Amino acid sequence: MGAIGPKNRTSKARRNKRKANWKLTAPSLAKCSKCGALIMPHRVCKECGTYNKRQVVKVEEE
Ligand SMILES: [Zn+2]
């Protein structure tokens, strides 16, 4: 009753495995809705300066 804390202690091996697995996972990438470039999610696209289909950063075009 009212027990706070883990019921099953995670062993060192299991904890380390979890961390290793996390490191193995590919970095999450989103596709820019405007130019299709791979970008970090929730970040402004550095290719065209668009975020959430809105131009938020001015990008100099050659
Ligand atoms: Zn873009």
PDB file of the backbone (N, CA, C, O) and the ligand in Angstrom, with CONECT records:
HET     ZN  A 101       1
ATOM      1  N   MET A   1       0.846  -1.214   0.000  1.00  0.00           N
ATOM      2  CA  MET A   1       0.000   0.000   0.000  1.00  0.00           C
ATOM      3  C   MET A   1       0.868   1.246   0.000  1.00  0.00           C
ATOM      4  O   MET A   1       1.698   1.455   0.885  1.00  0.00           O
ATOM      5  N   GLY A   2       0.655   2.050  -0.999  1.00  0.00           N
ATOM      6  CA  GLY A   2       1.414   3.305  -1.051  1.00  0.00           C
ATOM      7  C   GLY A   2       2.905   3.116  -1.260  1.00  0.00           C
ATOM      8  O   GLY A   2       3.717   3.974  -0.914  1.00  0.00           O
ATOM      9  N   ALA A   3       3.236   1.992  -1.823  1.00  0.00           N
ATOM     10  CA  ALA A   3       4.671   1.762  -2.046  1.00  0.00           C
ATOM     11  C   ALA A   3       5.161   2.631  -3.202  1.00  0.00           C
ATOM     12  O   ALA A   3       4.590   2.647  -4.293  1.00  0.00           O
ATOM     13  N   ILE A   4       6.209   3.328  -2.923  1.00  0.00           N
ATOM     14  CA  ILE A   4       6.780   4.165  -3.977  1.00  0.00           C
ATOM     15  C   ILE A   4       8.153   3.627  -4.340  1.00  0.00           C
ATOM     16  O   ILE A   4       9.006   3.415  -3.478  1.00  0.00           O
ATOM     17  N   GLY A   5       8.349   3.412  -5.633  1.00  0.00           N
ATOM     18  CA  GLY A   5       9.649   2.917  -6.067  1.00  0.00           C
ATOM     19  C   GLY A   5       9.501   1.695  -6.945  1.00  0.00           C
ATOM     20  O   GLY A   5       8.424   1.106  -7.034  1.00  0.00           O
ATOM     21  N   PRO A   6      10.557   1.330  -7.573  1.00  0.00           N
ATOM     22  CA  PRO A   6      10.496   0.198  -8.503  1.00  0.00           C
ATOM     23  C   PRO A   6      10.294  -1.122  -7.785  1.00  0.00           C
ATOM     24  O   PRO A   6      10.905  -1.406  -6.755  1.00  0.00           O
ATOM     25  N   LYS A   7       9.423  -1.906  -8.364  1.00  0.00           N
ATOM     26  CA  LYS A   7       9.162  -3.216  -7.754  1.00  0.00           C
ATOM     27  C   LYS A   7      10.284  -4.176  -8.141  1.00  0.00           C
ATOM     28  O   LYS A   7      10.750  -4.987  -7.340  1.00  0.00           O
ATOM     29  N   ASN A   8      10.692  -4.052  -9.391  1.00  0.00           N
ATOM     30  CA  ASN A   8      11.776  -4.922  -9.855  1.00  0.00           C
ATOM     31  C   ASN A   8      12.988  -4.072 -10.212  1.00  0.00           C
ATOM     32  O   ASN A   8      12.952  -3.289 -11.161  1.00  0.00           O
ATOM     33  N   ARG A   9      14.025  -4.229  -9.467  1.00  0.00           N
ATOM     34  CA  ARG A   9      15.225  -3.448  -9.721  1.00  0.00           C
ATOM     35  C   ARG A   9      15.851  -3.888 -11.033  1.00  0.00           C
ATOM     36  O   ARG A   9      16.031  -5.080 -11.284  1.00  0.00           O
ATOM     37  N   THR A  10      16.174  -2.920 -11.857  1.00  0.00           N
ATOM     38  CA  THR A  10      16.808  -3.259 -13.132  1.00  0.00           C
ATOM     39  C   THR A  10      18.286  -3.542 -12.915  1.00  0.00           C
ATOM     40  O   THR A  10      19.008  -2.740 -12.322  1.00  0.00           O
ATOM     41  N   SER A  11      18.715  -4.679 -13.397  1.00  0.00           N
ATOM     42  CA  SER A  11      20.117  -5.047 -13.229  1.00  0.00           C
ATOM     43  C   SER A  11      21.011  -4.146 -14.062  1.00  0.00           C
ATOM     44  O   SER A  11      20.556  -3.499 -15.005  1.00  0.00           O
ATOM     45  N   LYS A  12      22.293  -4.112 -13.702  1.00  0.00           N
ATOM     46  CA  LYS A  12      23.232  -3.262 -14.445  1.00  0.00           C
ATOM     47  C   LYS A  12      23.227  -3.614 -15.929  1.00  0.00           C
ATOM     48  O   LYS A  12      23.218  -2.738 -16.794  1.00  0.00           O
ATOM     49  N   ALA A  13      23.234  -4.917 -16.200  1.00  0.00           N
ATOM     50  CA  ALA A  13      23.282  -5.355 -17.597  1.00  0.00           C
ATOM     51  C   ALA A  13      22.066  -4.855 -18.357  1.00  0.00           C
ATOM     52  O   ALA A  13      22.164  -4.398 -19.495  1.00  0.00           O
ATOM     53  N   ARG A  14      20.917  -4.954 -17.699  1.00  0.00           N
ATOM     54  CA  ARG A  14      19.689  -4.546 -18.384  1.00  0.00           C
ATOM     55  C   ARG A  14      19.675  -3.033 -18.603  1.00  0.00           C
ATOM     56  O   ARG A  14      19.265  -2.543 -19.655  1.00  0.00           O
ATOM     57  N   ARG A  15      20.125  -2.323 -17.600  1.00  0.00           N
ATOM     58  CA  ARG A  15      20.136  -0.860 -17.741  1.00  0.00           C
ATOM     59  C   ARG A  15      21.088  -0.458 -18.864  1.00  0.00           C
ATOM     60  O   ARG A  15      20.767   0.383 -19.703  1.00  0.00           O
ATOM     61  N   ASN A  16      22.257  -1.076 -18.858  1.00  0.00           N
ATOM     62  CA  ASN A  16      23.232  -0.718 -19.888  1.00  0.00           C
ATOM     63  C   ASN A  16      22.716  -1.079 -21.278  1.00  0.00           C
ATOM     64  O   ASN A  16      22.957  -0.362 -22.249  1.00  0.00           O
ATOM     65  N   LYS A  17      22.008  -2.191 -21.356  1.00  0.00           N
ATOM     66  CA  LYS A  17      21.458  -2.591 -22.654  1.00  0.00           C
ATOM     67  C   LYS A  17      20.486  -1.532 -23.155  1.00  0.00           C
ATOM     68  O   LYS A  17      20.483  -1.185 -24.336  1.00  0.00           O
ATOM     69  N   ARG A  18      19.675  -1.030 -22.260  1.00  0.00           N
ATOM     70  CA  ARG A  18      18.692  -0.026 -22.649  1.00  0.00           C
ATOM     71  C   ARG A  18      19.406   1.207 -23.205  1.00  0.00           C
ATOM     72  O   ARG A  18      19.009   1.767 -24.227  1.00  0.00           O
ATOM     73  N   LYS A  19      20.456   1.607 -22.514  1.00  0.00           N
ATOM     74  CA  LYS A  19      21.187   2.782 -22.966  1.00  0.00           C
ATOM     75  C   LYS A  19      21.831   2.534 -24.321  1.00  0.00           C
ATOM     76  O   LYS A  19      21.816   3.391 -25.204  1.00  0.00           O
ATOM     77  N   ALA A  20      22.397   1.339 -24.464  1.00  0.00           N
ATOM     78  CA  ALA A  20      23.069   1.013 -25.727  1.00  0.00           C
ATOM     79  C   ALA A  20      22.066   1.022 -26.863  1.00  0.00           C
ATOM     80  O   ALA A  20      22.353   1.482 -27.969  1.00  0.00           O
ATOM     81  N   ASN A  21      20.876   0.500 -26.566  1.00  0.00           N
ATOM     82  CA  ASN A  21      19.848   0.446 -27.582  1.00  0.00           C
ATOM     83  C   ASN A  21      19.449   1.859 -28.001  1.00  0.00           C
ATOM     84  O   ASN A  21      19.233   2.140 -29.180  1.00  0.00           O
ATOM     85  N   TRP A  22      19.359   2.732 -27.011  1.00  0.00           N
ATOM     86  CA  TRP A  22      18.971   4.105 -27.308  1.00  0.00           C
ATOM     87  C   TRP A  22      20.001   4.766 -28.213  1.00  0.00           C
ATOM     88  O   TRP A  22      19.663   5.540 -29.109  1.00  0.00           O
ATOM     89  N   LYS A  23      21.263   4.443 -27.959  1.00  0.00           N
ATOM     90  CA  LYS A  23      22.315   5.064 -28.769  1.00  0.00           C
ATOM     91  C   LYS A  23      22.288   4.541 -30.192  1.00  0.00           C
ATOM     92  O   LYS A  23      22.693   5.226 -31.131  1.00  0.00           O
ATOM     93  N   LEU A  24      21.801   3.312 -30.336  1.00  0.00           N
ATOM     94  CA  LEU A  24      21.793   2.701 -31.667  1.00  0.00           C
ATOM     95  C   LEU A  24      20.672   3.264 -32.537  1.00  0.00           C
ATOM     96  O   LEU A  24      20.760   3.254 -33.765  1.00  0.00           O
ATOM     97  N   THR A  25      19.634   3.746 -31.894  1.00  0.00           N
ATOM     98  CA  THR A  25      18.497   4.215 -32.675  1.00  0.00           C
ATOM     99  C   THR A  25      18.915   5.404 -33.541  1.00  0.00           C
ATOM    100  O   THR A  25      19.656   6.287 -33.110  1.00  0.00           O
ATOM    101  N   ALA A  26      18.432   5.393 -34.729  1.00  0.00           N
ATOM    102  CA  ALA A  26      18.786   6.449 -35.666  1.00  0.00           C
ATOM    103  C   ALA A  26      18.224   7.778 -35.182  1.00  0.00           C
ATOM    104  O   ALA A  26      17.146   7.820 -34.590  1.00  0.00           O
ATOM    105  N   PRO A  27      18.935   8.840 -35.428  1.00  0.00           N
ATOM    106  CA  PRO A  27      18.440  10.149 -35.029  1.00  0.00           C
ATOM    107  C   PRO A  27      17.135  10.464 -35.744  1.00  0.00           C
ATOM    108  O   PRO A  27      17.013  10.288 -36.956  1.00  0.00           O
ATOM    109  N   SER A  28      16.183  10.923 -34.988  1.00  0.00           N
ATOM    110  CA  SER A  28      14.879  11.199 -35.581  1.00  0.00           C
ATOM    111  C   SER A  28      14.991  12.351 -36.574  1.00  0.00           C
ATOM    112  O   SER A  28      15.521  13.420 -36.271  1.00  0.00           O
ATOM    113  N   LEU A  29      14.485  12.096 -37.737  1.00  0.00           N
ATOM    114  CA  LEU A  29      14.549  13.126 -38.765  1.00  0.00           C
ATOM    115  C   LEU A  29      13.169  13.356 -39.343  1.00  0.00           C
ATOM    116  O   LEU A  29      12.390  12.422 -39.533  1.00  0.00           O
ATOM    117  N   ALA A  30      12.890  14.586 -39.613  1.00  0.00           N
ATOM    118  CA  ALA A  30      11.625  14.916 -40.262  1.00  0.00           C
ATOM    119  C   ALA A  30      11.936  15.465 -41.645  1.00  0.00           C
ATOM    120  O   ALA A  30      13.054  15.893 -41.931  1.00  0.00           O
ATOM    121  N   LYS A  31      10.929  15.439 -42.482  1.00  0.00           N
ATOM    122  CA  LYS A  31      11.134  15.949 -43.827  1.00  0.00           C
ATOM    123  C   LYS A  31      10.507  17.326 -43.921  1.00  0.00           C
ATOM    124  O   LYS A  31       9.367  17.535 -43.506  1.00  0.00           O
ATOM    125  N   CYS A  32      11.259  18.253 -44.465  1.00  0.00           N
ATOM    126  CA  CYS A  32      10.726  19.596 -44.637  1.00  0.00           C
ATOM    127  C   CYS A  32       9.547  19.544 -45.585  1.00  0.00           C
ATOM    128  O   CYS A  32       9.620  18.943 -46.657  1.00  0.00           O
ATOM    129  N   SER A  33       8.461  20.178 -45.180  1.00  0.00           N
ATOM    130  CA  SER A  33       7.251  20.133 -46.009  1.00  0.00           C
ATOM    131  C   SER A  33       7.399  20.981 -47.257  1.00  0.00           C
ATOM    132  O   SER A  33       6.613  20.862 -48.197  1.00  0.00           O
ATOM    133  N   LYS A  34       8.408  21.835 -47.262  1.00  0.00           N
ATOM    134  CA  LYS A  34       8.560  22.724 -48.414  1.00  0.00           C
ATOM    135  C   LYS A  34       9.592  22.203 -49.401  1.00  0.00           C
ATOM    136  O   LYS A  34       9.308  22.028 -50.586  1.00  0.00           O
ATOM    137  N   CYS A  35      10.815  21.954 -48.885  1.00  0.00           N
ATOM    138  CA  CYS A  35      11.877  21.564 -49.819  1.00  0.00           C
ATOM    139  C   CYS A  35      12.213  20.081 -49.705  1.00  0.00           C
ATOM    140  O   CYS A  35      12.975  19.559 -50.519  1.00  0.00           O
ATOM    141  N   GLY A  36      11.653  19.393 -48.706  1.00  0.00           N
ATOM    142  CA  GLY A  36      11.862  17.954 -48.605  1.00  0.00           C
ATOM    143  C   GLY A  36      13.192  17.566 -47.999  1.00  0.00           C
ATOM    144  O   GLY A  36      13.555  16.390 -48.004  1.00  0.00           O
ATOM    145  N   ALA A  37      13.923  18.530 -47.480  1.00  0.00           N
ATOM    146  CA  ALA A  37      15.212  18.226 -46.870  1.00  0.00           C
ATOM    147  C   ALA A  37      15.009  17.554 -45.522  1.00  0.00           C
ATOM    148  O   ALA A  37      14.026  17.823 -44.832  1.00  0.00           O
ATOM    149  N   LEU A  38      15.934  16.682 -45.146  1.00  0.00           N
ATOM    150  CA  LEU A  38      15.845  16.023 -43.850  1.00  0.00           C
ATOM    151  C   LEU A  38      16.254  17.015 -42.770  1.00  0.00           C
ATOM    152  O   LEU A  38      17.355  17.566 -42.790  1.00  0.00           O
ATOM    153  N   ILE A  39      15.356  17.224 -41.845  1.00  0.00           N
ATOM    154  CA  ILE A  39      15.624  18.200 -40.797  1.00  0.00           C
ATOM    155  C   ILE A  39      15.302  17.608 -39.442  1.00  0.00           C
ATOM    156  O   ILE A  39      14.622  16.587 -39.336  1.00  0.00           O
ATOM    157  N   MET A  40      15.805  18.270 -38.402  1.00  0.00           N
ATOM    158  CA  MET A  40      15.469  17.843 -37.057  1.00  0.00           C
ATOM    159  C   MET A  40      14.024  18.262 -36.784  1.00  0.00           C
ATOM    160  O   MET A  40      13.633  19.391 -37.080  1.00  0.00           O
ATOM    161  N   PRO A  41      13.243  17.355 -36.223  1.00  0.00           N
ATOM    162  CA  PRO A  41      11.860  17.704 -35.921  1.00  0.00           C
ATOM    163  C   PRO A  41      11.768  18.894 -34.976  1.00  0.00           C
ATOM    164  O   PRO A  41      12.611  19.065 -34.095  1.00  0.00           O
ATOM    165  N   HIS A  42      10.786  19.679 -35.156  1.00  0.00           N
ATOM    166  CA  HIS A  42      10.541  20.862 -34.321  1.00  0.00           C
ATOM    167  C   HIS A  42      11.673  21.869 -34.447  1.00  0.00           C
ATOM    168  O   HIS A  42      11.949  22.641 -33.529  1.00  0.00           O
ATOM    169  N   ARG A  43      12.319  21.841 -35.603  1.00  0.00           N
ATOM    170  CA  ARG A  43      13.375  22.811 -35.853  1.00  0.00           C
ATOM    171  C   ARG A  43      13.106  23.474 -37.203  1.00  0.00           C
ATOM    172  O   ARG A  43      12.479  22.897 -38.091  1.00  0.00           O
ATOM    173  N   VAL A  44      13.589  24.673 -37.324  1.00  0.00           N
ATOM    174  CA  VAL A  44      13.431  25.365 -38.593  1.00  0.00           C
ATOM    175  C   VAL A  44      14.330  24.706 -39.636  1.00  0.00           C
ATOM    176  O   VAL A  44      15.487  24.382 -39.368  1.00  0.00           O
ATOM    177  N   CYS A  45      13.773  24.518 -40.820  1.00  0.00           N
ATOM    178  CA  CYS A  45      14.572  23.930 -41.892  1.00  0.00           C
ATOM    179  C   CYS A  45      15.689  24.892 -42.249  1.00  0.00           C
ATOM    180  O   CYS A  45      15.452  26.067 -42.530  1.00  0.00           O
ATOM    181  N   LYS A  46      16.918  24.374 -42.233  1.00  0.00           N
ATOM    182  CA  LYS A  46      18.037  25.266 -42.505  1.00  0.00           C
ATOM    183  C   LYS A  46      18.244  25.445 -43.999  1.00  0.00           C
ATOM    184  O   LYS A  46      19.053  26.268 -44.426  1.00  0.00           O
ATOM    185  N   GLU A  47      17.516  24.677 -44.787  1.00  0.00           N
ATOM    186  CA  GLU A  47      17.655  24.799 -46.231  1.00  0.00           C
ATOM    187  C   GLU A  47      16.805  25.948 -46.780  1.00  0.00           C
ATOM    188  O   GLU A  47      17.250  26.733 -47.617  1.00  0.00           O
ATOM    189  N   CYS A  48      15.566  26.019 -46.282  1.00  0.00           N
ATOM    190  CA  CYS A  48      14.671  27.047 -46.818  1.00  0.00           C
ATOM    191  C   CYS A  48      14.104  27.951 -45.725  1.00  0.00           C
ATOM    192  O   CYS A  48      13.369  28.894 -46.015  1.00  0.00           O
ATOM    193  N   GLY A  49      14.445  27.662 -44.471  1.00  0.00           N
ATOM    194  CA  GLY A  49      13.988  28.537 -43.390  1.00  0.00           C
ATOM    195  C   GLY A  49      12.514  28.409 -43.093  1.00  0.00           C
ATOM    196  O   GLY A  49      11.888  29.356 -42.615  1.00  0.00           O
ATOM    197  N   THR A  50      11.948  27.241 -43.371  1.00  0.00           N
ATOM    198  CA  THR A  50      10.525  27.066 -43.154  1.00  0.00           C
ATOM    199  C   THR A  50      10.272  26.205 -41.927  1.00  0.00           C
ATOM    200  O   THR A  50      10.977  25.223 -41.697  1.00  0.00           O
ATOM    201  N   TYR A  51       9.282  26.564 -41.153  1.00  0.00           N
ATOM    202  CA  TYR A  51       8.861  25.727 -40.028  1.00  0.00           C
ATOM    203  C   TYR A  51       7.348  25.726 -39.981  1.00  0.00           C
ATOM    204  O   TYR A  51       6.713  26.779 -40.009  1.00  0.00           O
ATOM    205  N   ASN A  52       6.773  24.527 -39.910  1.00  0.00           N
ATOM    206  CA  ASN A  52       5.316  24.400 -39.859  1.00  0.00           C
ATOM    207  C   ASN A  52       4.676  25.101 -41.066  1.00  0.00           C
ATOM    208  O   ASN A  52       3.686  25.824 -40.945  1.00  0.00           O
ATOM    209  N   LYS A  53       5.280  24.857 -42.222  1.00  0.00           N
ATOM    210  CA  LYS A  53       4.784  25.412 -43.488  1.00  0.00           C
ATOM    211  C   LYS A  53       4.787  26.941 -43.499  1.00  0.00           C
ATOM    212  O   LYS A  53       4.068  27.575 -44.270  1.00  0.00           O
ATOM    213  N   ARG A  54       5.603  27.505 -42.636  1.00  0.00           N
ATOM    214  CA  ARG A  54       5.673  28.967 -42.599  1.00  0.00           C
ATOM    215  C   ARG A  54       7.122  29.393 -42.744  1.00  0.00           C
ATOM    216  O   ARG A  54       8.029  28.804 -42.156  1.00  0.00           O
ATOM    217  N   GLN A  55       7.312  30.423 -43.535  1.00  0.00           N
ATOM    218  CA  GLN A  55       8.671  30.959 -43.679  1.00  0.00           C
ATOM    219  C   GLN A  55       8.982  31.778 -42.437  1.00  0.00           C
ATOM    220  O   GLN A  55       8.366  32.816 -42.196  1.00  0.00           O
ATOM    221  N   VAL A  56       9.941  31.305 -41.651  1.00  0.00           N
ATOM    222  CA  VAL A  56      10.250  32.008 -40.414  1.00  0.00           C
ATOM    223  C   VAL A  56      11.648  32.602 -40.438  1.00  0.00           C
ATOM    224  O   VAL A  56      11.950  33.539 -39.698  1.00  0.00           O
ATOM    225  N   VAL A  57      12.488  32.054 -41.286  1.00  0.00           N
ATOM    226  CA  VAL A  57      13.845  32.586 -41.380  1.00  0.00           C
ATOM    227  C   VAL A  57      14.129  32.939 -42.830  1.00  0.00           C
ATOM    228  O   VAL A  57      13.814  32.178 -43.745  1.00  0.00           O
ATOM    229  N   LYS A  58      14.715  34.079 -43.018  1.00  0.00           N
ATOM    230  CA  LYS A  58      15.026  34.489 -44.379  1.00  0.00           C
ATOM    231  C   LYS A  58      16.289  33.773 -44.839  1.00  0.00           C
ATOM    232  O   LYS A  58      17.323  33.810 -44.173  1.00  0.00           O
ATOM    233  N   VAL A  59      16.180  33.124 -45.987  1.00  0.00           N
ATOM    234  CA  VAL A  59      17.328  32.399 -46.523  1.00  0.00           C
ATOM    235  C   VAL A  59      17.766  33.070 -47.811  1.00  0.00           C
ATOM    236  O   VAL A  59      16.983  33.274 -48.739  1.00  0.00           O
ATOM    237  N   GLU A  60      19.030  33.401 -47.831  1.00  0.00           N
ATOM    238  CA  GLU A  60      19.546  34.038 -49.044  1.00  0.00           C
ATOM    239  C   GLU A  60      19.672  32.995 -50.141  1.00  0.00           C
ATOM    240  O   GLU A  60      20.305  31.955 -49.962  1.00  0.00           O
ATOM    241  N   GLU A  61      19.066  33.288 -51.267  1.00  0.00           N
ATOM    242  CA  GLU A  61      19.154  32.355 -52.385  1.00  0.00           C
ATOM    243  C   GLU A  61      20.082  32.910 -53.440  1.00  0.00           C
ATOM    244  O   GLU A  61      20.087  34.105 -53.738  1.00  0.00           O
ATOM    245  N   GLU A  62      20.863  32.012 -53.993  1.00  0.00           N
ATOM    246  CA  GLU A  62      21.828  32.459 -54.994  1.00  0.00           C
ATOM    247  C   GLU A  62      21.204  32.451 -56.369  1.00  0.00           C
ATOM    248  O   GLU A  62      21.863  32.798 -57.349  1.00  0.00           O
TER     249      GLU A  62
HETATM  250 ZN    ZN A 101      13.078  23.209 -46.226  1.00  0.00          ZN2+
END
